[in-house]
Amino acid sequence: MSNTGYEPSELARRVRDDEDLFVLDVRNEEDYEEWRIPGSTNLPIYDDLLEYDYSSLEERLDDIPKEKEIAVVCVAGVTSARAAEFLRERGYDAESIDDGMNGWGKAHRQYEVEGVDGVVQVVRPGTGCVSYLAHDDGEAVVVDPTQYIEEYLEAADERDLEIVGVVDTHAHADHVSGARRLAGELDVPYYLHGEDAGELDEVSELEDGDAIDVGGRELDVHHTPGHTPGSASFDFGDALLSGDTLFLRSVGRPDLEDGSEDAVREAASRLFDSLDELTDFGDETVVLPGHFNDEEVRPLATELGDLVAESNNELLGYVEDGDEEAFVETIVESLADEPANYNEIKQINWGKEQPGGDVESLELGPNNCAAN
């Protein structure tokens, strides 16, 4: 805990497994339902706290466990600090979460992937983004970094790795990529498939069948269009870094380039073919996706054979059955709301706009990159 409250990075380490921690969210119910910390409890008293009205909180004290640590969260850490102080005065072990949900959205956590040699998974739990360090013999390539590039510099330093390249699996629509900035600071290549390069310069454009050297190994490139025209997946030994093509319980949505029904159907058909290619990998291949929603497994990793057999991924099941029509129709009928600010984010990632002062807040909120 920091001097002023819980650091979001500490919360990311503890929130799923620590039974002694109780997360109390004091935001309004609508905001809580849209985007929340897993396992948290909502007490919608945000408006009351803004007016220094603690009566609603006092009425619900019996619902707050006195034997646990209480981490209180709001939007930016102001009203939660008021609630935490009120609770401490009544004998609770309560602290506010620094910077509230804004801070939660920036937290990252590292995982070693058991059974996979040379891959570090970096999970951003508040936004569902997942990125990677693929490494061998003292060298590393960073895949899909967020805009918080210090997370990857620190992860490499901790393992005595030299970052020799940075790659995006596609032009992201849900978060601002840190790949170009990280590559520029280190003076190493930035890799992206040419169909997603937009107006970017100084890009090492990838094609299907290319390989990126990492130490004595290679990160093999597979063009897997559908989510975007230039979406790519990478295999690295026993691991398949599937980007936004294949998730553990869904696949990447194909409507963020062009939302017209004809365009969505065409992109969904391309996505079907890409997934058909990926399912040809061996059953023991470990799928490492670029996003998650509410999956509990950490790290985010499942063998391809299990992913197919467990039937938790309806759309992948249609691919296995060869039923392209059902695959396309299910996608067209079940698309969720687009990611927040996705058009502006894409313009930044394409190099068509420069990030402004609100670049951090652009990507905060629920993850909506899955097709269903």
C-alpha positions in Angstrom: 0.0 0.0 0.0 1.2 3.5 -0.8 1.1 6.4 1.7 -2.1 7.6 0.2 -3.9 4.4 -0.6 -3.7 1.2 -2.7 -1.6 1.4 -5.8 -3.5 -0.1 -8.8 -0.5 -2.4 -9.5 -0.9 -3.9 -6.0 -4.6 -4.3 -6.6 -3.9 -6.2 -9.8 -1.7 -8.6 -7.9 -4.2 -9.2 -5.1 -7.7 -8.8 -6.4 -8.4 -12.3 -7.8 -6.8 -14.5 -5.1 -6.7 -12.5 -1.8 -9.7 -13.4 0.4 -8.7 -10.8 2.9 -9.3 -7.9 0.5 -12.8 -6.4 -0.1 -13.1 -4.0 -3.0 -15.9 -1.4 -2.5 -17.0 0.5 -5.6 -18.9 3.7 -4.7 -19.6 4.8 -8.3 -23.2 5.1 -9.7 -24.7 1.7 -10.6 -24.8 2.5 -14.4 -21.0 3.2 -14.4 -20.3 0.1 -12.3 -22.4 -2.2 -14.6 -20.5 -0.9 -17.6 -17.0 -1.4 -16.2 -15.9 -2.8 -12.9 -13.1 -4.5 -11.0 -13.7 -8.3 -10.9 -15.2 -9.4 -7.5 -15.9 -5.9 -6.4 -19.1 -4.8 -4.5 -21.1 -1.8 -5.6 -22.5 0.7 -3.2 -23.9 3.5 -5.5 -23.3 6.6 -3.3 -21.1 8.6 -5.6 -23.4 11.6 -5.8 -23.9 11.6 -2.0 -20.2 11.6 -1.4 -19.7 14.5 -3.8 -22.0 16.5 -1.4 -20.2 15.1 1.7 -23.3 13.2 2.6 -22.3 10.0 4.4 -25.8 8.9 5.4 -26.1 6.2 2.7 -22.7 4.8 3.6 -23.6 4.7 7.3 -26.8 2.8 6.6 -24.8 0.1 4.8 -22.0 -0.4 7.3 -23.3 -3.9 8.2 -22.7 -4.9 4.6 -19.0 -4.0 4.8 -16.8 -6.7 6.5 -14.8 -5.3 9.4 -12.4 -8.2 9.4 -11.1 -7.5 5.9 -9.0 -4.8 4.2 -11.3 -2.5 2.4 -10.1 -1.0 -0.9 -12.5 1.8 -2.0 -12.7 2.8 -5.6 -14.5 5.6 -7.5 -13.7 7.4 -10.8 -10.5 9.2 -9.9 -9.9 8.6 -6.2 -11.6 11.7 -4.7 -14.9 10.4 -3.4 -13.4 7.0 -2.5 -10.9 8.8 -0.3 -13.8 10.5 1.5 -15.5 7.1 2.0 -12.3 5.4 3.2 -11.7 8.1 5.8 -15.2 7.8 7.0 -14.7 4.0 7.4 -11.4 4.3 9.1 -13.0 6.6 11.7 -15.4 3.8 12.5 -12.7 1.1 12.9 -12.4 -0.3 9.4 -9.0 -1.0 7.7 -9.9 1.1 4.6 -7.9 2.9 2.0 -8.8 4.5 -1.4 -7.4 3.1 -4.6 -5.0 5.7 -6.1 -6.5 7.4 -9.1 -9.6 5.3 -8.9 -10.8 3.4 -12.0 -8.5 5.7 -14.1 -5.6 4.1 -12.2 -7.1 0.6 -12.5 -7.2 1.0 -16.3 -3.4 1.6 -16.4 -2.3 -1.3 -14.2 -0.2 -4.1 -15.7 0.8 -7.6 -14.4 3.4 -10.0 -15.7 3.0 -13.8 -16.0 5.4 -16.5 -17.0 3.5 -19.0 -19.3 4.0 -22.5 -17.9 4.9 -25.0 -20.5 6.0 -22.4 -23.0 9.6 -21.5 -23.3 10.6 -17.9 -23.8 7.2 -16.0 -23.4 6.2 -13.5 -20.8 2.6 -12.4 -20.8 1.8 -8.9 -19.7 -1.9 -8.5 -18.7 -3.6 -5.1 -18.3 -6.6 -6.3 -16.2 -8.6 -3.0 -16.3 -8.9 -3.0 -20.1 -8.5 -6.6 -21.1 -5.4 -6.0 -23.2 -2.7 -8.6 -23.3 0.8 -8.2 -24.7 4.0 -10.3 -24.7 7.8 -10.5 -24.6 9.0 -13.4 -26.8 12.6 -14.0 -25.9 15.6 -16.2 -26.5 19.3 -16.1 -25.7 19.2 -12.6 -24.2 17.1 -11.0 -26.9 13.4 -10.1 -26.9 10.7 -8.9 -29.3 7.7 -7.1 -27.7 4.3 -7.9 -29.1 1.3 -5.5 -28.9 2.7 -3.1 -26.2 0.3 -0.6 -24.6 1.2 3.1 -24.5 2.8 2.5 -21.1 6.1 1.4 -22.5 8.0 1.5 -19.2 6.2 -1.7 -18.4 8.1 -3.5 -21.1 11.4 -1.8 -20.5 11.2 -2.9 -16.8 10.1 -6.5 -17.8 13.1 -6.8 -20.1 15.5 -5.3 -17.5 14.3 -7.7 -14.9 15.2 -10.6 -17.1 18.4 -9.1 -18.6 16.9 -9.0 -22.0 17.7 -6.7 -24.9 14.7 -5.6 -26.9 15.6 -6.1 -30.6 12.2 -5.5 -32.2 8.6 -4.4 -31.5 5.5 -5.7 -33.4 1.8 -5.1 -33.5 -0.4 -7.9 -34.5 -2.7 -5.4 -36.2 -3.8 -1.7 -36.1 -5.6 -1.6 -32.7 -9.0 0.0 -32.2 -9.3 -0.3 -28.5 -6.0 1.0 -27.2 -3.3 3.3 -28.3 -0.3 1.3 -29.3 3.1 2.0 -27.7 4.9 0.0 -30.3 6.2 2.9 -32.5 7.4 4.9 -29.5 9.1 2.0 -27.9 10.8 1.0 -31.1 11.8 4.7 -31.7 13.3 5.1 -28.2 15.3 1.9 -28.6 16.2 2.4 -32.3 14.9 -1.1 -33.3 12.5 -2.1 -36.0 8.8 -1.7 -35.7 6.9 -4.5 -37.5 3.3 -4.4 -38.8 1.6 -6.0 -41.7 1.4 -3.7 -44.7 -2.4 -3.8 -45.0 -2.7 -2.2 -41.6 0.1 0.3 -42.0 -2.1 3.3 -42.9 0.0 6.4 -43.3 2.8 5.2 -41.0 6.4 5.5 -42.1 9.5 3.8 -40.7 7.5 0.5 -40.6 9.1 -2.9 -41.4 6.1 -4.3 -43.3 5.3 -7.9 -42.6 4.0 -10.5 -45.0 2.7 -14.0 -44.6 5.6 -16.5 -44.2 8.1 -13.9 -42.8 10.1 -14.5 -39.7 11.4 -12.1 -37.0 14.7 -13.2 -35.5 14.8 -13.5 -31.7 18.1 -14.8 -30.3 18.5 -18.2 -31.9 14.8 -18.6 -32.6 12.2 -17.0 -35.0 8.8 -15.5 -34.5 7.0 -16.9 -37.5 4.4 -14.6 -39.2 0.9 -15.8 -40.3 -1.3 -13.3 -42.1 -4.7 -14.0 -40.5 -7.0 -11.2 -41.9 -10.6 -10.7 -40.7 -10.5 -8.6 -37.6 -8.5 -6.2 -39.7 -7.2 -6.6 -43.2 -3.6 -6.8 -41.9 -4.2 -8.9 -38.8 -1.3 -11.3 -38.1 -0.7 -14.2 -35.7 2.8 -15.5 -34.7 4.0 -18.9 -33.7 7.0 -19.2 -31.4 7.8 -22.8 -30.6 4.9 -24.3 -28.7 3.0 -20.9 -28.5 0.6 -19.3 -30.9 0.3 -15.5 -30.3 -3.1 -15.1 -31.9 -3.6 -11.3 -31.5 -7.2 -10.4 -32.0 -7.9 -13.2 -34.4 -8.6 -15.9 -31.8 -9.5 -15.4 -28.2 -10.2 -18.1 -25.6 -14.0 -17.7 -25.8 -14.6 -15.8 -28.9 -12.9 -14.3 -32.0 -12.0 -10.8 -33.1 -14.9 -8.7 -34.4 -14.7 -7.9 -38.1 -16.7 -4.6 -38.2 -14.3 -1.9 -37.0 -12.9 -1.1 -40.5 -16.3 -0.9 -42.2 -19.5 -1.5 -40.3 -21.8 -1.9 -43.4 -23.4 -5.4 -43.4 -21.8 -6.4 -46.8 -18.3 -5.4 -45.5 -18.8 -7.2 -42.2 -19.9 -10.4 -44.0 -16.9 -10.2 -46.3 -14.5 -9.6 -43.4 -16.1 -12.4 -41.4 -15.6 -14.8 -44.3 -11.9 -13.9 -44.4 -11.8 -14.4 -40.6 -13.3 -17.9 -41.0 -10.5 -18.8 -43.4 -7.9 -17.4 -41.0 -9.3 -19.4 -38.1 -9.4 -22.5 -40.3 -5.7 -22.1 -40.9 -5.0 -21.6 -37.2 -6.9 -24.8 -36.2 -4.5 -26.8 -38.3 -1.8 -26.2 -35.6 -1.2 -29.1 -33.3 -3.6 -29.7 -30.4 -0.8 -29.0 -27.8 -0.1 -25.6 -29.3 -0.7 -23.0 -26.5 -3.0 -20.2 -27.7 -2.0 -16.8 -26.2 -4.6 -14.2 -27.2 -4.4 -10.4 -27.4 -7.5 -9.8 -25.3 -9.8 -11.3 -22.6 -13.1 -10.4 -21.1 -13.9 -12.0 -17.8 -11.9 -15.3 -18.0 -10.5 -16.3 -14.7 -7.5 -18.3 -16.0 -4.1 -16.6 -15.5 -2.0 -16.4 -17.5 -4.5 -16.3 -20.5 -3.4 -19.5 -22.1 -5.2 -22.7 -23.3 -4.0 -25.5 -25.5 -5.7 -25.4 -28.9 -7.0 -29.0 -28.6 -8.7 -28.1 -25.3 -10.0 -24.8 -26.7 -11.8 -26.7 -29.5 -12.9 -29.7 -27.3 -14.4 -27.6 -24.4 -16.9 -25.9 -26.7 -16.6 -22.6 -24.8 -15.9 -20.8 -28.1 -19.0 -21.1 -30.2 -17.6 -19.4 -33.2 -14.5 -21.6 -33.3 -16.9 -24.6 -33.2 -18.4 -23.4 -36.4 -15.0 -23.3 -38.0 -14.3 -26.8 -36.8 -17.6 -28.0 -38.3 -16.8 -26.2 -41.6 -20.0 -24.1 -41.2 -19.1 -20.8 -42.7 -22.7 -19.6 -43.1 -23.5 -20.1 -39.4 -20.2 -18.4 -38.4 -21.0 -15.3 -40.5 -24.6 -15.1 -39.4 -23.8 -15.5 -35.7 -21.3 -12.6 -36.0 -23.6 -10.3 -37.9 -26.5 -10.9 -35.4 -24.5 -10.7 -32.2 -22.0 -7.7 -32.5 -21.8 -5.7 -29.3 -21.2 -2.0 -29.0 -17.9 -0.8 -30.5 -14.9 0.0 -28.2 -15.0 3.5 -26.8 -13.4 6.2 -29.0 -12.3 3.5 -31.5 -12.2 5.7 -34.5 -9.9 8.2 -32.9 -7.7 5.5 -31.5 -7.4 3.9 -34.9 -6.5 7.3 -36.5 -3.6 7.6 -33.9 -2.4 4.0 -34.5 -2.5 4.6 -38.3 -0.4 7.8 -37.9 -3.2 10.0 -39.2 -3.6 11.9 -35.9 -1.1 12.8 -33.2 -2.1 11.8 -29.6 -3.3 14.7 -27.5 -3.4 15.3 -23.8 -6.3 13.0 -23.3 -4.6 10.0 -24.8 -4.7 8.0 -21.6 -8.4 8.5 -21.0 -9.3 7.6 -24.6 -9.0 3.8 -24.0 -10.5 3.5 -20.5 -13.6 1.4 -20.2 -14.9 -2.1 -21.0 -13.2 -4.3 -23.7 -15.4 -4.8 -26.7 -13.1 -6.4 -29.3 -14.8 -9.8 -29.4 -17.3 -10.7 -32.1 -19.9 -12.0 -29.6 
